[in-house]
């Protein structure tokens, strides 16, 4: 069967799915309820659907619809006078969203910046300063807010300007991103003295969110300094401190075999999240000597731990996981079913056709599970799946992703049937 014809059919199906999305969005926009209109506008962004006469939604009677319309309008038309005019909208919600997109575009001149900075609503000014900080603008832009009437806005500006007094209470008043910024602004050289200063804060503070931000700041030091300090935290602490340090090490540095003893402790923890993290360390290292410990976790009472163990063992090409895969495919846990399906593909396990078919074509299963299972029907070229695949493809109301993966599966098993269905 010519590959060109198959590609043509698959492109047609994608167009068909996109057209159905547009029809659904158009129906939402015709609704009299503000929730459905707002959802339709947001879906138009997510699905890159063009809306005709979109500017009319900027004048909708509902501020929620007007606010949702701003991003959709900017995506289609960019920033223009119609968006600028919304800085005078009676709703502070609408003005806040307009401020965000005007600031992100960099199109605000001096007069507009002054207008926004003097808005009577602290919500609008807060949106402005948060967007400026997200864009890492020059400190001069934030100086007007040092003495803002609103204390939270003062704190935001001073945190970025480095004028913020680091105390546990003060840090607790900031959001996660600004905690990190406030801490980093207090560091001078990112050297051993600075890292010991952060260690002193760790020793004193009890707020778990502050502790997380301090450890995140430590992870941004030069690699050798950060790595040694994070390993020290992992070695000398338990609970959240250890978990935060391990997560930052994975994110910014990476795990090494020195962490195997830590992972061994974690998988024997009474805490489910710690056991999962221990498995993730083993997965990252792919060290064959850890396989026995991982196999024991296949009987763990936690579905999260068992699922992670299946994923890890299959990534290590350990075929002894096969018995547990069968149990997982027949379980009531979506998490276990998905990890088992991934293992079936990774290990190319041949004996689970009936289980895969059941998951693929049971409409009560979650869509994400069905999509993986349908993909496997194509991967293994199950002739027994053809009838149900054709049914999904032919039904008007089938989920778009499920329909497309079904078409791709059928193209692998019986491409001539796909061509016949669409008359290509």
GUBANU-211911 format. One record per residue (C-alpha): y, z, x; residue in one letter. Coordinates in Angstrom, 1 decimal. Example, Ala and Ser with C-alpha at 12.3 -4.5 7.8 and 13.67 -1.06 7.14 Angstrom:
BEGIN
+--------+--------+--------+--------+
|      v |      w |      u | residu |
+--------+--------+--------+--------+
|   -4.5 |    7.8 |   12.3 |      A |
|   -1.1 |    7.1 |   13.7 |      S |
+--------+--------+--------+--------+
//
This chain:
BEGIN
+--------+--------+--------+--------+
|      v |      w |      u | residu |
+--------+--------+--------+--------+
|    0.0 |    0.0 |    0.0 |      X |
|    3.3 |   -1.1 |    1.6 |      X |
|    5.3 |    1.9 |    2.8 |      X |
|    8.5 |    0.2 |    1.7 |      X |
|    7.4 |    0.4 |   -2.0 |      X |
|    6.5 |    4.1 |   -1.7 |      X |
|    9.9 |    4.9 |   -0.2 |      X |
|   11.6 |    2.9 |   -3.0 |      X |
|    9.8 |    4.9 |   -5.7 |      X |
|   10.6 |    8.2 |   -4.0 |      X |
|   14.3 |    7.3 |   -3.8 |      X |
|   14.2 |    6.4 |   -7.5 |      X |
|   12.7 |    9.8 |   -8.3 |      X |
|   15.4 |   11.5 |   -6.3 |      X |
|   18.1 |    9.5 |   -8.2 |      X |
|   16.4 |   10.4 |  -11.5 |      X |
|   16.4 |   14.2 |  -10.6 |      X |
|   20.1 |   14.0 |   -9.6 |      X |
|   21.0 |   12.3 |  -12.9 |      X |
|   19.2 |   15.0 |  -14.8 |      X |
|   21.2 |   17.6 |  -12.9 |      X |
|   24.4 |   15.8 |  -13.8 |      X |
|   23.4 |   15.7 |  -17.5 |      X |
|   22.7 |   19.5 |  -17.4 |      X |
|   26.0 |   20.2 |  -15.7 |      X |
|   28.0 |   18.0 |  -18.2 |      X |
|   26.4 |   19.9 |  -21.1 |      X |
|   27.4 |   23.2 |  -19.5 |      X |
|   31.0 |   22.0 |  -19.1 |      X |
|   31.1 |   21.1 |  -22.8 |      X |
|   30.1 |   24.6 |  -23.7 |      X |
|   32.6 |   26.9 |  -25.5 |      X |
|   31.5 |   29.9 |  -23.4 |      X |
|   33.4 |   30.6 |  -20.2 |      X |
|   30.1 |   31.8 |  -18.5 |      X |
|   28.4 |   28.4 |  -19.0 |      X |
|   31.5 |   26.4 |  -18.0 |      X |
|   31.9 |   28.5 |  -14.8 |      X |
|   28.2 |   28.1 |  -14.0 |      X |
|   28.4 |   24.3 |  -14.5 |      X |
|   31.3 |   24.1 |  -12.1 |      X |
|   29.4 |   26.1 |   -9.5 |      X |
|   26.3 |   24.0 |  -10.0 |      X |
|   28.4 |   20.9 |   -9.4 |      X |
|   29.3 |   22.2 |   -6.0 |      X |
|   25.7 |   23.2 |   -5.2 |      X |
|   24.3 |   19.8 |   -6.2 |      X |
|   27.3 |   17.7 |   -5.0 |      X |
|   27.9 |   16.3 |   -8.5 |      X |
|   31.2 |   14.6 |   -9.1 |      X |
|   33.1 |   15.7 |  -12.2 |      X |
|   35.5 |   13.4 |  -13.9 |      X |
|   38.9 |   14.7 |  -14.8 |      X |
|   38.1 |   17.9 |  -13.0 |      X |
|   41.8 |   19.0 |  -12.9 |      X |
|   41.6 |   19.9 |  -16.6 |      X |
|   39.5 |   22.9 |  -15.8 |      X |
|   42.3 |   24.2 |  -13.6 |      X |
|   44.2 |   24.7 |  -16.9 |      X |
|   41.4 |   26.2 |  -18.9 |      X |
|   42.3 |   29.2 |  -21.0 |      X |
|   39.7 |   31.3 |  -19.2 |      X |
|   40.8 |   32.7 |  -15.8 |      X |
|   37.1 |   32.7 |  -14.8 |      X |
|   36.8 |   29.0 |  -15.4 |      X |
|   40.0 |   28.3 |  -13.6 |      X |
|   38.9 |   30.3 |  -10.6 |      X |
|   35.5 |   28.5 |  -10.5 |      X |
|   37.3 |   25.1 |  -10.9 |      X |
|   39.3 |   25.7 |   -7.7 |      X |
|   36.4 |   25.3 |   -5.3 |      X |
|   35.0 |   22.3 |   -7.2 |      X |
|   38.4 |   20.6 |   -7.3 |      X |
|   39.0 |   21.2 |   -3.6 |      X |
|   35.5 |   19.8 |   -2.8 |      X |
|   36.4 |   16.6 |   -4.6 |      X |
|   40.1 |   16.2 |   -4.1 |      X |
|   41.2 |   18.5 |   -1.3 |      X |
|   44.2 |   20.8 |   -1.4 |      X |
|   47.2 |   19.3 |   -3.3 |      X |
|   50.1 |   20.3 |   -5.4 |      X |
|   47.8 |   21.2 |   -8.3 |      X |
|   46.1 |   23.9 |   -6.2 |      X |
|   49.5 |   25.1 |   -4.7 |      X |
|   50.8 |   25.6 |   -8.3 |      X |
|   48.0 |   28.1 |   -8.9 |      X |
|   49.8 |   30.6 |   -6.7 |      X |
|   51.9 |   31.2 |   -9.8 |      X |
|   49.0 |   31.6 |  -12.1 |      X |
|   49.2 |   34.8 |  -14.2 |      X |
|   45.7 |   35.8 |  -13.2 |      X |
|   45.4 |   37.6 |   -9.9 |      X |
|   41.7 |   36.4 |   -9.8 |      X |
|   42.9 |   32.8 |   -9.9 |      X |
|   45.7 |   33.4 |   -7.4 |      X |
|   43.2 |   35.1 |   -5.0 |      X |
|   40.8 |   32.1 |   -5.1 |      X |
|   43.7 |   29.7 |   -4.6 |      X |
|   44.9 |   31.7 |   -1.6 |      X |
|   41.5 |   31.6 |    0.0 |      X |
|   41.1 |   27.8 |   -0.1 |      X |
|   44.8 |   27.1 |    0.8 |      X |
|   44.4 |   29.4 |    3.8 |      X |
|   41.0 |   27.9 |    4.8 |      X |
|   42.6 |   24.4 |    4.7 |      X |
|   45.4 |   25.4 |    7.1 |      X |
|   47.8 |   23.7 |    4.8 |      X |
|   50.1 |   26.7 |    4.1 |      X |
|   53.6 |   26.3 |    5.6 |      X |
|   55.9 |   29.2 |    6.5 |      X |
|   57.4 |   29.4 |    2.9 |      X |
|   53.9 |   29.5 |    1.4 |      X |
|   52.7 |   32.1 |    3.8 |      X |
|   55.7 |   34.3 |    2.9 |      X |
|   55.0 |   33.8 |   -0.8 |      X |
|   51.4 |   34.8 |   -0.5 |      X |
|   52.2 |   37.8 |    1.8 |      X |
|   54.7 |   39.1 |   -0.8 |      X |
|   52.4 |   38.6 |   -3.9 |      X |
|   52.6 |   41.7 |   -6.1 |      X |
|   48.8 |   42.0 |   -6.4 |      X |
|   47.1 |   43.9 |   -3.6 |      X |
|   43.9 |   41.9 |   -4.5 |      X |
|   45.7 |   38.6 |   -3.6 |      X |
|   47.1 |   40.0 |   -0.4 |      X |
|   43.7 |   41.4 |    0.6 |      X |
|   42.1 |   38.0 |    0.0 |      X |
|   44.7 |   36.5 |    2.2 |      X |
|   44.3 |   38.9 |    5.1 |      X |
|   40.5 |   38.8 |    4.9 |      X |
|   40.5 |   35.0 |    5.1 |      X |
|   42.9 |   35.1 |    8.0 |      X |
|   40.6 |   37.5 |    9.8 |      X |
|   37.5 |   35.3 |    9.0 |      X |
|   39.4 |   32.4 |   10.6 |      X |
|   40.2 |   34.5 |   13.7 |      X |
|   43.9 |   33.7 |   13.6 |      X |
|   46.5 |   34.9 |   16.0 |      X |
|   47.5 |   38.6 |   15.8 |      X |
|   51.1 |   37.6 |   15.0 |      X |
|   50.0 |   36.4 |   11.5 |      X |
|   48.7 |   39.9 |   10.7 |      X |
|   51.6 |   42.0 |   12.0 |      X |
|   53.5 |   41.8 |    8.6 |      X |
|   50.6 |   43.7 |    7.0 |      X |
|   50.7 |   46.7 |    9.4 |      X |
|   53.0 |   48.5 |    6.9 |      X |
|   51.7 |   47.0 |    3.7 |      X |
|   52.1 |   49.3 |    0.6 |      X |
|   48.3 |   49.2 |    0.2 |      X |
|   46.4 |   51.5 |    2.7 |      X |
|   43.3 |   49.3 |    2.6 |      X |
|   45.3 |   46.3 |    3.7 |      X |
|   47.0 |   48.3 |    6.4 |      X |
|   43.6 |   49.3 |    7.7 |      X |
|   42.4 |   45.7 |    7.7 |      X |
|   45.4 |   44.6 |    9.7 |      X |
|   45.2 |   47.5 |   12.1 |      X |
|   41.5 |   47.1 |   12.7 |      X |
|   42.0 |   43.5 |   13.8 |      X |
|   45.1 |   44.4 |   15.8 |      X |
|   43.3 |   47.1 |   17.7 |      X |
|   45.6 |   49.9 |   16.3 |      X |
|   42.8 |   51.4 |   14.2 |      X |
|   41.8 |   55.0 |   15.1 |      X |
|   38.1 |   55.1 |   15.5 |      X |
|   36.7 |   58.1 |   13.6 |      X |
|   33.7 |   58.2 |   11.4 |      X |
|   35.8 |   58.6 |    8.2 |      X |
|   38.0 |   55.7 |    9.1 |      X |
|   35.1 |   53.4 |   10.0 |      X |
|   33.4 |   54.2 |    6.8 |      X |
|   36.4 |   52.8 |    4.8 |      X |
|   35.9 |   49.3 |    6.3 |      X |
|   33.5 |   46.6 |    5.3 |      X |
|   30.7 |   45.7 |    7.7 |      X |
|   32.5 |   42.8 |    9.4 |      X |
|   35.7 |   44.8 |   10.0 |      X |
|   33.7 |   47.8 |   11.3 |      X |
|   32.4 |   45.6 |   14.1 |      X |
|   35.9 |   44.1 |   14.7 |      X |
|   37.5 |   47.5 |   14.9 |      X |
|   34.9 |   48.8 |   17.3 |      X |
|   35.1 |   45.7 |   19.5 |      X |
|   38.9 |   45.8 |   19.7 |      X |
|   38.7 |   49.3 |   21.2 |      X |
|   36.5 |   48.0 |   24.1 |      X |
|   38.3 |   47.1 |   27.4 |      X |
|   35.9 |   45.3 |   29.7 |      X |
|   32.5 |   45.2 |   28.0 |      X |
|   31.2 |   47.1 |   31.0 |      X |
|   29.1 |   50.3 |   31.6 |      X |
|   32.0 |   52.6 |   30.6 |      X |
|   32.5 |   50.8 |   27.3 |      X |
|   28.8 |   50.9 |   26.5 |      X |
|   28.7 |   54.6 |   27.2 |      X |
|   31.6 |   55.1 |   24.9 |      X |
|   29.6 |   53.4 |   22.1 |      X |
|   26.6 |   55.7 |   23.0 |      X |
|   28.9 |   58.7 |   22.5 |      X |
|   29.8 |   57.4 |   19.0 |      X |
|   26.1 |   56.9 |   18.2 |      X |
|   25.4 |   60.4 |   19.2 |      X |
|   28.1 |   61.8 |   17.0 |      X |
|   28.1 |   59.6 |   13.9 |      X |
|   25.8 |   60.1 |   10.9 |      X |
|   26.9 |   57.3 |    8.5 |      X |
|   24.1 |   54.8 |    8.7 |      X |
|   26.4 |   51.8 |    8.2 |      X |
|   28.6 |   52.9 |   11.1 |      X |
|   25.6 |   53.3 |   13.3 |      X |
|   24.4 |   49.8 |   12.4 |      X |
|   27.9 |   48.3 |   13.4 |      X |
|   27.9 |   50.2 |   16.7 |      X |
|   24.5 |   48.9 |   17.6 |      X |
|   25.5 |   45.4 |   16.6 |      X |
|   28.6 |   45.8 |   19.0 |      X |
|   26.2 |   46.9 |   21.8 |      X |
|   24.2 |   43.7 |   21.3 |      X |
|   27.3 |   41.6 |   22.2 |      X |
|   27.6 |   43.0 |   25.7 |      X |
|   26.4 |   41.0 |   28.7 |      X |
|   22.6 |   40.5 |   28.3 |      X |
|   21.4 |   42.9 |   31.0 |      X |
|   23.6 |   45.7 |   29.8 |      X |
|   22.8 |   45.1 |   26.1 |      X |
|   19.1 |   44.7 |   26.7 |      X |
|   18.8 |   48.0 |   28.7 |      X |
|   20.9 |   50.0 |   26.2 |      X |
|   19.0 |   48.6 |   23.2 |      X |
|   15.7 |   49.4 |   24.8 |      X |
|   16.9 |   52.9 |   25.5 |      X |
|   17.9 |   53.3 |   21.8 |      X |
|   14.5 |   52.0 |   20.8 |      X |
|   12.7 |   54.3 |   23.2 |      X |
|   14.6 |   57.5 |   22.4 |      X |
|   15.1 |   57.2 |   18.6 |      X |
|   13.1 |   56.7 |   15.4 |      X |
|   14.0 |   55.5 |   11.9 |      X |
|   17.1 |   53.4 |   11.2 |      X |
|   18.5 |   53.5 |   14.7 |      X |
|   15.4 |   52.1 |   16.2 |      X |
|   15.1 |   49.4 |   13.5 |      X |
|   18.7 |   48.3 |   13.9 |      X |
|   18.3 |   48.1 |   17.7 |      X |
|   15.1 |   46.0 |   17.3 |      X |
|   16.7 |   43.7 |   14.9 |      X |
|   19.7 |   43.1 |   17.1 |      X |
|   17.5 |   42.5 |   20.1 |      X |
|   15.6 |   39.9 |   18.2 |      X |
|   18.8 |   38.2 |   17.0 |      X |
|   20.8 |   38.2 |   20.3 |      X |
|   18.3 |   38.6 |   23.1 |      X |
|   14.7 |   38.2 |   22.0 |      X |
|   11.6 |   40.4 |   22.3 |      X |
|    9.5 |   40.8 |   25.5 |      X |
|    6.1 |   42.3 |   26.2 |      X |
|    7.7 |   45.7 |   27.1 |      X |
|    8.0 |   46.2 |   23.4 |      X |
|    4.3 |   46.1 |   22.7 |      X |
|    3.9 |   49.9 |   22.9 |      X |
|    6.9 |   50.2 |   20.4 |      X |
|    5.3 |   47.7 |   18.1 |      X |
|    2.0 |   49.7 |   18.3 |      X |
|    3.8 |   52.8 |   17.2 |      X |
|    5.6 |   51.0 |   14.4 |      X |
|    2.4 |   49.5 |   12.8 |      X |
|    1.1 |   53.1 |   12.5 |      X |
|    4.3 |   54.4 |   10.9 |      X |
|    4.2 |   55.8 |    7.4 |      X |
|    7.3 |   53.6 |    6.6 |      X |
|    6.4 |   50.2 |    5.2 |      X |
|    9.5 |   48.5 |    6.7 |      X |
|    8.6 |   49.8 |   10.2 |      X |
|    5.1 |   48.5 |    9.9 |      X |
|    6.5 |   45.1 |    8.9 |      X |
|    8.8 |   45.1 |   11.8 |      X |
|    6.0 |   46.0 |   14.2 |      X |
|    4.1 |   43.0 |   12.9 |      X |
|    7.1 |   40.8 |   13.4 |      X |
|    7.3 |   41.8 |   17.0 |      X |
|    3.7 |   40.9 |   17.5 |      X |
|    4.4 |   37.5 |   15.8 |      X |
|    7.3 |   36.8 |   18.1 |      X |
|    5.3 |   37.7 |   21.2 |      X |
|    2.0 |   35.9 |   20.1 |      X |
|    0.1 |   38.1 |   22.5 |      X |
|   -3.7 |   37.7 |   22.0 |      X |
|   -4.3 |   41.3 |   22.8 |      X |
|   -2.6 |   42.4 |   19.6 |      X |
|   -5.0 |   40.5 |   17.3 |      X |
|   -7.3 |   43.5 |   16.7 |      X |
|   -4.4 |   45.7 |   15.6 |      X |
|   -3.1 |   42.9 |   13.3 |      X |
|   -6.6 |   42.5 |   11.7 |      X |
|   -6.6 |   46.1 |   10.8 |      X |
|   -3.3 |   45.6 |    8.9 |      X |
|   -5.0 |   43.0 |    6.6 |      X |
|   -6.2 |   46.1 |    4.7 |      X |
|   -2.8 |   47.8 |    4.6 |      X |
|   -1.8 |   49.2 |    1.2 |      X |
|    1.5 |   47.3 |    1.4 |      X |
|    1.6 |   43.7 |    0.3 |      X |
|    4.6 |   43.1 |    2.6 |      X |
|    2.5 |   44.3 |    5.6 |      X |
|   -0.6 |   42.3 |    4.6 |      X |
|    1.5 |   39.2 |    4.0 |      X |
|    3.2 |   39.5 |    7.4 |      X |
|   -0.2 |   40.1 |    9.1 |      X |
|   -1.6 |   36.9 |    7.5 |      X |
|    1.4 |   34.9 |    8.7 |      X |
|    1.2 |   36.3 |   12.2 |      X |
|   -2.6 |   35.9 |   12.7 |      X |
|   -2.5 |   32.3 |   11.3 |      X |
|    0.4 |   31.5 |   13.7 |      X |
|   -1.9 |   32.8 |   16.5 |      X |
|   -4.7 |   30.4 |   15.2 |      X |
|   -7.0 |   33.4 |   14.4 |      X |
|   -9.6 |   32.1 |   12.0 |      X |
|  -10.9 |   35.6 |   11.3 |      X |
|   -8.1 |   35.8 |    8.8 |      X |
|  -10.0 |   33.4 |    6.5 |      X |
|  -11.7 |   36.1 |    4.3 |      X |
|   -8.3 |   37.8 |    3.7 |      X |
|   -6.8 |   34.4 |    2.8 |      X |
|   -9.3 |   34.1 |    0.0 |      X |
|   -8.4 |   37.5 |   -1.5 |      X |
|   -4.7 |   36.8 |   -1.1 |      X |
|   -5.0 |   33.4 |   -3.0 |      X |
|   -6.6 |   35.2 |   -5.9 |      X |
|   -4.3 |   38.2 |   -5.9 |      X |
|   -1.4 |   38.9 |   -8.3 |      X |
|    1.1 |   39.1 |   -5.5 |      X |
|    3.3 |   36.1 |   -5.1 |      X |
|    4.1 |   37.2 |   -1.5 |      X |
|    0.5 |   37.3 |   -0.5 |      X |
|   -0.3 |   34.0 |   -2.3 |      X |
|    2.5 |   32.2 |   -0.4 |      X |
|    1.5 |   33.6 |    3.0 |      X |
|   -2.2 |   32.6 |    2.3 |      X |
|   -1.1 |   29.1 |    1.4 |      X |
|    0.8 |   28.8 |    4.6 |      X |
|   -2.2 |   30.0 |    6.5 |      X |
|   -4.4 |   27.5 |    4.8 |      X |
|   -2.2 |   24.7 |    6.0 |      X |
|   -1.7 |   26.1 |    9.5 |      X |
|   -5.4 |   26.6 |   10.0 |      X |
|   -6.5 |   23.6 |    8.0 |      X |
|   -8.9 |   25.7 |    6.0 |      X |
|  -11.1 |   23.4 |    3.9 |      X |
|  -12.8 |   25.8 |    1.4 |      X |
|  -10.0 |   26.7 |   -1.0 |      X |
|   -9.5 |   23.6 |   -3.2 |      X |
|  -10.1 |   25.3 |   -6.5 |      X |
|   -7.7 |   28.2 |   -5.6 |      X |
|   -5.0 |   25.7 |   -4.5 |      X |
|   -5.3 |   23.6 |   -7.6 |      X |
|   -5.1 |   26.7 |   -9.8 |      X |
|   -1.8 |   27.8 |   -8.1 |      X |
|   -0.4 |   24.3 |   -8.1 |      X |
|   -0.8 |   23.6 |  -11.8 |      X |
|   -0.6 |   27.0 |  -13.4 |      X |
|    2.9 |   26.9 |  -15.1 |      X |
|    3.0 |   30.7 |  -15.1 |      X |
|    3.2 |   30.8 |  -11.3 |      X |
|    6.5 |   31.0 |   -9.6 |      X |
|    8.0 |   27.6 |   -8.7 |      X |
|    8.1 |   28.4 |   -5.0 |      X |
|    4.4 |   29.1 |   -5.0 |      X |
|    3.6 |   25.9 |   -7.0 |      X |
|    5.6 |   23.8 |   -4.6 |      X |
|    3.7 |   25.0 |   -1.6 |      X |
|    0.4 |   24.5 |   -3.4 |      X |
|    1.3 |   21.0 |   -4.6 |      X |
|    2.2 |   20.1 |   -1.0 |      X |
|   -1.2 |   21.2 |    0.1 |      X |
|   -2.8 |   19.0 |   -2.6 |      X |
|   -1.2 |   16.1 |   -0.8 |      X |
|   -1.9 |   17.5 |    2.7 |      X |
|   -5.7 |   17.6 |    2.0 |      X |
|   -5.6 |   14.5 |   -0.3 |      X |
|   -7.4 |   16.2 |   -3.2 |      X |
|   -8.4 |   13.5 |   -5.7 |      X |
|   -9.0 |   16.3 |   -8.2 |      X |
|   -5.2 |   16.8 |   -8.3 |      X |
|   -4.3 |   13.3 |   -9.3 |      X |
|   -4.2 |   13.8 |  -13.1 |      X |
|   -2.0 |   16.9 |  -12.9 |      X |
|    0.3 |   15.4 |  -10.4 |      X |
|    0.8 |   12.4 |  -12.7 |      X |
|    1.6 |   14.8 |  -15.5 |      X |
|    4.3 |   16.6 |  -13.6 |      X |
|    5.8 |   13.3 |  -12.4 |      X |
|    5.8 |   11.9 |  -16.0 |      X |
|    7.3 |   14.9 |  -17.8 |      X |
|   11.0 |   14.7 |  -18.4 |      X |
|   11.6 |   18.4 |  -18.1 |      X |
|    9.7 |   19.1 |  -14.9 |      X |
|   11.6 |   21.0 |  -12.2 |      X |
|   13.2 |   18.5 |   -9.8 |      X |
|   11.8 |   20.0 |   -6.6 |      X |
|    8.3 |   20.3 |   -8.1 |      X |
|    8.5 |   16.7 |   -9.4 |      X |
|    9.5 |   15.3 |   -6.0 |      X |
|    6.8 |   17.2 |   -4.0 |      X |
|    4.3 |   16.0 |   -6.6 |      X |
|    5.4 |   12.4 |   -6.1 |      X |
|    5.0 |   12.8 |   -2.3 |      X |
|    1.6 |   14.4 |   -2.8 |      X |
|    0.4 |   11.5 |   -5.0 |      X |
|    1.8 |    9.0 |   -2.5 |      X |
|   -0.6 |   10.5 |    0.0 |      X |
|   -3.6 |   10.6 |   -2.3 |      X |
|   -3.3 |    7.6 |   -4.5 |      X |
|   -0.1 |    5.6 |   -3.7 |      X |
|   -1.1 |    2.8 |   -6.1 |      X |
|   -0.9 |    5.3 |   -9.0 |      X |
|    2.7 |    6.3 |   -8.1 |      X |
|    3.6 |    2.6 |   -8.0 |      X |
|    2.0 |    2.0 |  -11.4 |      X |
|    3.8 |    5.0 |  -13.1 |      X |
|    7.2 |    3.7 |  -12.0 |      X |
|    6.4 |    0.0 |  -12.3 |      X |
|    7.7 |   -0.8 |   -8.8 |      X |
+--------+--------+--------+--------+
//
